[in-house]
């Protein structure tokens, strides 16, 4: 933008961060600047434009009509910049370099350690970075290069492959072995359930159908939290087999639950998929995850 322009890309980034976080403190943390600095930048921006971009409400900062227009422009700029970065990144870097992988916490904790170690040993030139997140990290905005997602319906805007099947089963503290099975769970046993964020998920729906509400003694907001609760003896839990089967303190009650099995996808944005090192990393990850198919299916 020209020097006479009232806005530049830094201003747009600031406005967008405030909209997305809803507070100055949250935006400051996201942009790695101090709260006073961000407040001063916002004031200067509003002065140059001659209008307020945000109003303060009990729930945080809300964009004005002008603020919404700035947000729309900022989103378009961010998408265009990310698209340009994807097109030009790695054109001259060959098959080596950094690769950012994102995966949910349970996959990162119990499935990926051995996979990533094997890839690092076999492909010395790749520099892997792991971003653990249960949120859907945006590949279109360049927040990660490769995503591992357990889903039956991956985004059709992404390229990828199905690299395995994640089976789920009922696991209980080992001292309860023989107390019940998944086809007829013992109602007297306490259970670990899920809070609202996971209640509508496949395992949450299975629990609602098969376990009385009064038997759910503890609720977790992640599968990893449910696994740790079961490990400590709080109750039975519906867990991915690669999680429950990796915890010595747990024993599986019955076979995997067929209706809860879901594919594991390895996904990339189509622009990233053209980069040689991304194709190399994708192939290596898929190969090593394939070696863990028995652990994922609960049959190994």
PyMOL commands that set and color helices and strands:
alter all, ss='L'
color gray80, all
select helices_A, chain A and resi 9-21+24-31+35-49+65-88+105-122+174-176+196-199+202-210+213-215+223-231+241-244+258-260+272-274+276-291+293-297
alter helices_A, ss='H'
color red, helices_A
select strands_A, chain A and resi 54-57+60-63+97-103+126-132+146-150+158-166+168-173+191-194+216-220+237-240+250-252+262-269
alter strands_A, ss='S'
color yellow, strands_A
deselect
rebuild
show_as cartoon
